[in-house]
């Protein structure tokens, strides 16, 4: 298993989603890949907020606006970025 997939599995465990099907995982990773540049941009604009969800709420945006589902996607994205930063 490569470093990226280890980070994915750690992020899934950290967010309570360790048992996704292959199709669910692929969909989640696709959404997160598309949303990552937006989340990173928000992080640069609003470093005072700790999470992607908080940054979105601060500027009046929904998770869907950057391609994420509201149920756990922002938390998974944050956990994955944190895992990758430590890899």
LUMZADREN-136505 format. One record per residue: residue number from 1; residue in one letter; x, y, z of N, C-alpha, C in turn. Coordinates in nm, 3 decimals. Layout:
% residues N
<node k="NUM" r="A" n_c1="X" n_c2="Y" n_c3="Z" ca_c1="X" ca_c2="Y" ca_c3="Z" c_c1="X" c_c2="Y" c_c3="Z"/>
...
END
This chain:
% residues 87
<node k="1" r="X" n_c1="0.084" n_c2="-0.117" n_c3="0.000" ca_c1="0.000" ca_c2="0.000" ca_c3="0.000" c_c1="0.090" c_c2="0.124" c_c3="0.000"/>
<node k="2" r="X" n_c1="0.061" n_c2="0.217" n_c3="-0.088" ca_c1="0.143" ca_c2="0.337" ca_c3="-0.097" c_c1="0.103" c_c2="0.439" c_c3="0.009"/>
<node k="3" r="X" n_c1="0.181" n_c2="0.544" n_c3="0.020" ca_c1="0.160" ca_c2="0.645" ca_c3="0.124" c_c1="0.024" c_c2="0.713" c_c3="0.112"/>
<node k="4" r="X" n_c1="-0.020" n_c2="0.737" n_c3="-0.012" ca_c1="-0.150" ca_c2="0.801" ca_c3="-0.031" c_c1="-0.262" c_c2="0.713" c_c3="0.023"/>
<node k="5" r="X" n_c1="-0.260" n_c2="0.586" n_c3="-0.010" ca_c1="-0.367" ca_c2="0.496" ca_c3="0.036" c_c1="-0.361" c_c2="0.477" c_c3="0.187"/>
<node k="6" r="X" n_c1="-0.242" n_c2="0.476" n_c3="0.246" ca_c1="-0.233" ca_c2="0.471" ca_c3="0.392" c_c1="-0.298" c_c2="0.595" c_c3="0.453"/>
<node k="7" r="X" n_c1="-0.271" n_c2="0.711" n_c3="0.393" ca_c1="-0.332" ca_c2="0.836" ca_c3="0.441" c_c1="-0.484" c_c2="0.830" c_c3="0.427"/>
<node k="8" r="X" n_c1="-0.533" n_c2="0.776" n_c3="0.317" ca_c1="-0.677" ca_c2="0.762" ca_c3="0.296" c_c1="-0.737" c_c2="0.674" c_c3="0.405"/>
<node k="9" r="X" n_c1="-0.675" n_c2="0.561" n_c3="0.433" ca_c1="-0.728" ca_c2="0.469" ca_c3="0.534" c_c1="-0.723" c_c2="0.530" c_c3="0.674"/>
<node k="10" r="X" n_c1="-0.617" n_c2="0.604" n_c3="0.705" ca_c1="-0.610" ca_c2="0.672" ca_c3="0.835" c_c1="-0.718" c_c2="0.779" c_c3="0.845"/>
<node k="11" r="X" n_c1="-0.740" n_c2="0.854" n_c3="0.737" ca_c1="-0.843" ca_c2="0.958" ca_c3="0.737" c_c1="-0.982" c_c2="0.897" c_c3="0.749"/>
<node k="12" r="X" n_c1="-1.005" n_c2="0.785" n_c3="0.682" ca_c1="-1.134" ca_c2="0.716" ca_c3="0.695" c_c1="-1.158" c_c2="0.673" c_c3="0.839"/>
<node k="13" r="X" n_c1="-1.057" n_c2="0.615" n_c3="0.900" ca_c1="-1.070" ca_c2="0.570" ca_c3="1.039" c_c1="-1.092" c_c2="0.690" c_c3="1.132"/>
<node k="14" r="X" n_c1="-1.021" n_c2="0.798" n_c3="1.108" ca_c1="-1.033" ca_c2="0.917" ca_c3="1.194" c_c1="-1.170" c_c2="0.981" c_c3="1.186"/>
<node k="15" r="X" n_c1="-1.237" n_c2="0.963" n_c3="1.073" ca_c1="-1.369" ca_c2="1.025" ca_c3="1.055" c_c1="-1.482" c_c2="0.924" c_c3="1.069"/>
<node k="16" r="X" n_c1="-1.451" n_c2="0.805" n_c3="1.112" ca_c1="-1.554" ca_c2="0.705" ca_c3="1.137" c_c1="-1.617" c_c2="0.645" c_c3="1.013"/>
<node k="17" r="X" n_c1="-1.541" n_c2="0.636" n_c3="0.906" ca_c1="-1.591" ca_c2="0.582" ca_c3="0.779" c_c1="-1.505" c_c2="0.467" c_c3="0.728"/>
<node k="18" r="X" n_c1="-1.462" n_c2="0.374" n_c3="0.813" ca_c1="-1.365" ca_c2="0.274" ca_c3="0.767" c_c1="-1.422" c_c2="0.164" c_c3="0.677"/>
<node k="19" r="X" n_c1="-1.554" n_c2="0.155" n_c3="0.664" ca_c1="-1.611" ca_c2="0.042" ca_c3="0.591" c_c1="-1.690" c_c2="0.085" c_c3="0.468"/>
<node k="20" r="X" n_c1="-1.632" n_c2="0.170" n_c3="0.387" ca_c1="-1.697" ca_c2="0.209" ca_c3="0.262" c_c1="-1.676" c_c2="0.102" c_c3="0.156"/>
<node k="21" r="X" n_c1="-1.771" n_c2="0.090" n_c3="0.067" ca_c1="-1.753" ca_c2="0.000" ca_c3="-0.047" c_c1="-1.652" c_c2="0.064" c_c3="-0.142"/>
<node k="22" r="X" n_c1="-1.603" n_c2="-0.013" n_c3="-0.236" ca_c1="-1.509" ca_c2="0.040" ca_c3="-0.335" c_c1="-1.572" c_c2="0.154" c_c3="-0.412"/>
<node k="23" r="X" n_c1="-1.697" n_c2="0.140" n_c3="-0.448" ca_c1="-1.767" ca_c2="0.245" ca_c3="-0.524" c_c1="-1.783" c_c2="0.372" c_c3="-0.439"/>
<node k="24" r="X" n_c1="-1.820" n_c2="0.356" n_c3="-0.311" ca_c1="-1.836" ca_c2="0.471" ca_c3="-0.222" c_c1="-1.703" c_c2="0.542" c_c3="-0.202"/>
<node k="25" r="X" n_c1="-1.596" n_c2="0.464" n_c3="-0.184" ca_c1="-1.463" ca_c2="0.523" ca_c3="-0.165" c_c1="-1.420" c_c2="0.598" c_c3="-0.290"/>
<node k="26" r="X" n_c1="-1.441" n_c2="0.540" n_c3="-0.406" ca_c1="-1.403" ca_c2="0.607" ca_c3="-0.531" c_c1="-1.480" c_c2="0.738" c_c3="-0.547"/>
<node k="27" r="X" n_c1="-1.608" n_c2="0.738" n_c3="-0.514" ca_c1="-1.688" ca_c2="0.860" ca_c3="-0.524" c_c1="-1.639" c_c2="0.965" c_c3="-0.426"/>
<node k="28" r="X" n_c1="-1.611" n_c2="0.923" n_c3="-0.303" ca_c1="-1.560" ca_c2="1.016" ca_c3="-0.202" c_c1="-1.427" c_c2="1.076" c_c3="-0.246"/>
<node k="29" r="X" n_c1="-1.335" n_c2="0.994" n_c3="-0.292" ca_c1="-1.205" ca_c2="1.043" ca_c3="-0.337" c_c1="-1.219" c_c2="1.137" c_c3="-0.456"/>
<node k="30" r="X" n_c1="-1.313" n_c2="1.109" n_c3="-0.544" ca_c1="-1.337" ca_c2="1.198" ca_c3="-0.658" c_c1="-1.386" c_c2="1.334" c_c3="-0.613"/>
<node k="31" r="X" n_c1="-1.479" n_c2="1.336" n_c3="-0.518" ca_c1="-1.530" ca_c2="1.463" ca_c3="-0.466" c_c1="-1.420" c_c2="1.541" c_c3="-0.395"/>
<node k="32" r="X" n_c1="-1.342" n_c2="1.469" n_c3="-0.315" ca_c1="-1.235" ca_c2="1.534" ca_c3="-0.238" c_c1="-1.127" c_c2="1.588" c_c3="-0.332"/>
<node k="33" r="X" n_c1="-1.093" n_c2="1.513" n_c3="-0.435" ca_c1="-0.993" ca_c2="1.560" ca_c3="-0.531" c_c1="-1.038" c_c2="1.690" c_c3="-0.597"/>
<node k="34" r="X" n_c1="-1.165" n_c2="1.697" n_c3="-0.631" ca_c1="-1.217" ca_c2="1.817" ca_c3="-0.696" c_c1="-1.225" c_c2="1.934" c_c3="-0.599"/>
<node k="35" r="X" n_c1="-1.255" n_c2="1.907" n_c3="-0.473" ca_c1="-1.274" ca_c2="2.013" ca_c3="-0.374" c_c1="-1.144" c_c2="2.061" c_c3="-0.311"/>
<node k="36" r="X" n_c1="-1.038" n_c2="1.983" n_c3="-0.318" ca_c1="-0.913" ca_c2="2.017" ca_c3="-0.249" c_c1="-0.859" c_c2="2.155" c_c3="-0.285"/>
<node k="37" r="X" n_c1="-0.850" n_c2="2.193" n_c3="-0.412" ca_c1="-0.797" ca_c2="2.328" ca_c3="-0.442" c_c1="-0.884" c_c2="2.438" c_c3="-0.380"/>
<node k="38" r="X" n_c1="-1.015" n_c2="2.418" n_c3="-0.378" ca_c1="-1.105" ca_c2="2.516" ca_c3="-0.319" c_c1="-1.082" c_c2="2.524" c_c3="-0.168"/>
<node k="39" r="X" n_c1="-1.068" n_c2="2.409" n_c3="-0.104" ca_c1="-1.045" ca_c2="2.405" ca_c3="0.040" c_c1="-0.912" c_c2="2.469" c_c3="0.076"/>
<node k="40" r="X" n_c1="-0.811" n_c2="2.444" n_c3="-0.004" ca_c1="-0.680" ca_c2="2.505" ca_c3="0.022" c_c1="-0.685" c_c2="2.657" c_c3="0.004"/>
<node k="41" r="X" n_c1="-0.759" n_c2="2.702" n_c3="-0.095" ca_c1="-0.776" ca_c2="2.845" ca_c3="-0.116" c_c1="-0.848" c_c2="2.908" c_c3="0.003"/>
<node k="42" r="X" n_c1="-0.954" n_c2="2.843" n_c3="0.050" ca_c1="-1.026" ca_c2="2.893" ca_c3="0.167" c_c1="-0.936" c_c2="2.897" c_c3="0.290"/>
<node k="43" r="X" n_c1="-0.848" n_c2="2.798" n_c3="0.301" ca_c1="-0.756" ca_c2="2.793" ca_c3="0.414" c_c1="-0.662" c_c2="2.914" c_c3="0.412"/>
<node k="44" r="X" n_c1="-0.616" n_c2="2.950" n_c3="0.294" ca_c1="-0.529" ca_c2="3.067" ca_c3="0.282" c_c1="-0.605" c_c2="3.197" c_c3="0.313"/>
<node k="45" r="X" n_c1="-0.731" n_c2="3.204" n_c3="0.269" ca_c1="-0.811" ca_c2="3.324" ca_c3="0.291" c_c1="-0.859" c_c2="3.338" c_c3="0.435"/>
<node k="46" r="X" n_c1="-0.886" n_c2="3.225" n_c3="0.500" ca_c1="-0.945" ca_c2="3.227" ca_c3="0.635" c_c1="-0.872" c_c2="3.133" c_c3="0.730"/>
<node k="47" r="X" n_c1="-0.745" n_c2="3.163" n_c3="0.758" ca_c1="-0.668" ca_c2="3.075" ca_c3="0.846" c_c1="-0.718" c_c2="3.075" c_c3="0.991"/>
<node k="48" r="X" n_c1="-0.801" n_c2="3.173" n_c3="1.026" ca_c1="-0.852" ca_c2="3.180" ca_c3="1.162" c_c1="-0.955" c_c2="3.070" c_c3="1.192"/>
<node k="49" r="X" n_c1="-1.008" n_c2="3.008" n_c3="1.088" ca_c1="-1.104" ca_c2="2.899" ca_c3="1.106" c_c1="-1.031" c_c2="2.766" c_c3="1.095"/>
<node k="50" r="X" n_c1="-1.066" n_c2="2.673" n_c3="1.184" ca_c1="-0.990" ca_c2="2.548" ca_c3="1.196" c_c1="-1.026" c_c2="2.443" c_c3="1.092"/>
<node k="51" r="X" n_c1="-1.146" n_c2="2.447" n_c3="1.037" ca_c1="-1.189" ca_c2="2.340" ca_c3="0.947" c_c1="-1.246" c_c2="2.394" c_c3="0.817"/>
<node k="52" r="X" n_c1="-1.251" n_c2="2.307" n_c3="0.719" ca_c1="-1.312" ca_c2="2.344" ca_c3="0.591" c_c1="-1.458" c_c2="2.381" c_c3="0.610"/>
<node k="53" r="X" n_c1="-1.530" n_c2="2.303" n_c3="0.691" ca_c1="-1.672" ca_c2="2.333" ca_c3="0.716" c_c1="-1.687" c_c2="2.472" c_c3="0.778"/>
<node k="54" r="X" n_c1="-1.602" n_c2="2.505" n_c3="0.876" ca_c1="-1.610" ca_c2="2.636" ca_c3="0.940" c_c1="-1.579" c_c2="2.748" c_c3="0.841"/>
<node k="55" r="X" n_c1="-1.481" n_c2="2.725" n_c3="0.755" ca_c1="-1.446" ca_c2="2.827" ca_c3="0.655" c_c1="-1.560" c_c2="2.848" c_c3="0.557"/>
<node k="56" r="X" n_c1="-1.624" n_c2="2.740" n_c3="0.514" ca_c1="-1.738" ca_c2="2.751" ca_c3="0.424" c_c1="-1.852" c_c2="2.829" c_c3="0.490"/>
<node k="57" r="X" n_c1="-1.881" n_c2="2.795" n_c3="0.614" ca_c1="-1.989" ca_c2="2.865" ca_c3="0.685" c_c1="-1.956" c_c2="3.012" c_c3="0.704"/>
<node k="58" r="X" n_c1="-1.830" n_c2="3.043" n_c3="0.728" ca_c1="-1.789" ca_c2="3.182" ca_c3="0.751" c_c1="-1.815" c_c2="3.271" c_c3="0.630"/>
<node k="59" r="X" n_c1="-1.807" n_c2="3.213" n_c3="0.512" ca_c1="-1.830" ca_c2="3.294" ca_c3="0.392" c_c1="-1.965" c_c2="3.267" c_c3="0.327"/>
<node k="60" r="X" n_c1="-2.049" n_c2="3.190" n_c3="0.398" ca_c1="-2.185" ca_c2="3.166" ca_c3="0.351" c_c1="-2.197" c_c2="3.067" c_c3="0.237"/>
<node k="61" r="X" n_c1="-2.102" n_c2="2.976" n_c3="0.226" ca_c1="-2.106" ca_c2="2.875" ca_c3="0.121" c_c1="-2.148" c_c2="2.740" c_c3="0.180"/>
<node k="62" r="X" n_c1="-2.203" n_c2="2.657" n_c3="0.096" ca_c1="-2.237" ca_c2="2.521" ca_c3="0.136" c_c1="-2.128" c_c2="2.426" c_c3="0.089"/>
<node k="63" r="X" n_c1="-2.129" n_c2="2.308" n_c3="0.146" ca_c1="-2.034" ca_c2="2.204" ca_c3="0.103" c_c1="-2.053" c_c2="2.172" c_c3="-0.045"/>
<node k="64" r="X" n_c1="-2.177" n_c2="2.169" n_c3="-0.087" ca_c1="-2.208" ca_c2="2.136" ca_c3="-0.226" c_c1="-2.145" c_c2="2.235" c_c3="-0.323"/>
<node k="65" r="X" n_c1="-2.127" n_c2="2.357" n_c3="-0.280" ca_c1="-2.071" ca_c2="2.461" ca_c3="-0.368" c_c1="-1.930" c_c2="2.425" c_c3="-0.415"/>
<node k="66" r="X" n_c1="-1.856" n_c2="2.348" n_c3="-0.333" ca_c1="-1.721" ca_c2="2.306" ca_c3="-0.376" c_c1="-1.718" c_c2="2.157" c_c3="-0.409"/>
<node k="67" r="X" n_c1="-1.837" n_c2="2.097" n_c3="-0.424" ca_c1="-1.845" ca_c2="1.959" ca_c3="-0.470" c_c1="-1.846" c_c2="1.852" c_c3="-0.362"/>
<node k="68" r="X" n_c1="-1.866" n_c2="1.892" n_c3="-0.236" ca_c1="-1.866" ca_c2="1.794" ca_c3="-0.128" c_c1="-2.007" c_c2="1.764" c_c3="-0.080"/>
<node k="69" r="X" n_c1="-2.026" n_c2="1.645" n_c3="-0.030" ca_c1="-2.151" ca_c2="1.611" ca_c3="0.038" c_c1="-2.139" c_c2="1.662" c_c3="0.181"/>
<node k="70" r="X" n_c1="-2.250" n_c2="1.701" n_c3="0.239" ca_c1="-2.249" ca_c2="1.759" ca_c3="0.373" c_c1="-2.216" c_c2="1.656" c_c3="0.481"/>
<node k="71" r="X" n_c1="-2.249" n_c2="1.530" n_c3="0.459" ca_c1="-2.232" ca_c2="1.425" ca_c3="0.560" c_c1="-2.090" c_c2="1.370" c_c3="0.563"/>
<node k="72" r="X" n_c1="-1.999" n_c2="1.439" n_c3="0.630" ca_c1="-1.866" ca_c2="1.384" ca_c3="0.653" c_c1="-1.759" c_c2="1.416" c_c3="0.552"/>
<node k="73" r="X" n_c1="-1.794" n_c2="1.463" n_c3="0.434" ca_c1="-1.691" ca_c2="1.493" ca_c3="0.333" c_c1="-1.592" c_c2="1.600" c_c3="0.379"/>
<node k="74" r="X" n_c1="-1.638" n_c2="1.712" n_c3="0.435" ca_c1="-1.540" ca_c2="1.813" ca_c3="0.475" c_c1="-1.445" c_c2="1.762" c_c3="0.584"/>
<node k="75" r="X" n_c1="-1.497" n_c2="1.683" n_c3="0.675" ca_c1="-1.413" ca_c2="1.628" ca_c3="0.781" c_c1="-1.311" c_c2="1.528" c_c3="0.724"/>
<node k="76" r="X" n_c1="-1.356" n_c2="1.448" n_c3="0.629" ca_c1="-1.263" ca_c2="1.354" ca_c3="0.564" c_c1="-1.155" c_c2="1.432" c_c3="0.489"/>
<node k="77" r="X" n_c1="-1.193" n_c2="1.535" n_c3="0.417" ca_c1="-1.097" ca_c2="1.617" ca_c3="0.343" c_c1="-0.992" c_c2="1.674" c_c3="0.438"/>
<node k="78" r="X" n_c1="-1.036" n_c2="1.731" n_c3="0.549" ca_c1="-0.942" ca_c2="1.787" ca_c3="0.646" c_c1="-0.850" c_c2="1.679" c_c3="0.701"/>
<node k="79" r="X" n_c1="-0.907" n_c2="1.563" n_c3="0.736" ca_c1="-0.826" ca_c2="1.454" ca_c3="0.791" c_c1="-0.725" c_c2="1.403" c_c3="0.688"/>
<node k="80" r="X" n_c1="-0.767" n_c2="1.393" n_c3="0.561" ca_c1="-0.677" ca_c2="1.345" ca_c3="0.458" c_c1="-0.563" c_c2="1.445" c_c3="0.435"/>
<node k="81" r="X" n_c1="-0.595" n_c2="1.572" n_c3="0.427" ca_c1="-0.490" ca_c2="1.672" ca_c3="0.408" c_c1="-0.391" c_c2="1.671" c_c3="0.525"/>
<node k="82" r="X" n_c1="-0.442" n_c2="1.651" n_c3="0.644" ca_c1="-0.355" ca_c2="1.645" ca_c3="0.761" c_c1="-0.265" c_c2="1.520" c_c3="0.755"/>
<node k="83" r="X" n_c1="-0.322" n_c2="1.406" n_c3="0.717" ca_c1="-0.243" ca_c2="1.283" ca_c3="0.703" c_c1="-0.136" c_c2="1.298" c_c3="0.596"/>
<node k="84" r="X" n_c1="-0.172" n_c2="1.358" n_c3="0.484" ca_c1="-0.076" ca_c2="1.377" ca_c3="0.376" c_c1="0.035" c_c2="1.473" c_c3="0.415"/>
<node k="85" r="X" n_c1="0.003" n_c2="1.571" n_c3="0.495" ca_c1="0.106" ca_c2="1.666" ca_c3="0.541" c_c1="0.207" c_c2="1.598" c_c3="0.632"/>
<node k="86" r="X" n_c1="0.164" n_c2="1.493" n_c3="0.700" ca_c1="0.253" ca_c2="1.421" ca_c3="0.791" c_c1="0.320" c_c2="1.301" c_c3="0.727"/>
<node k="87" r="X" n_c1="0.283" n_c2="1.271" n_c3="0.604" ca_c1="0.338" ca_c2="1.151" ca_c3="0.536" c_c1="0.479" c_c2="1.176" c_c3="0.486"/>
END
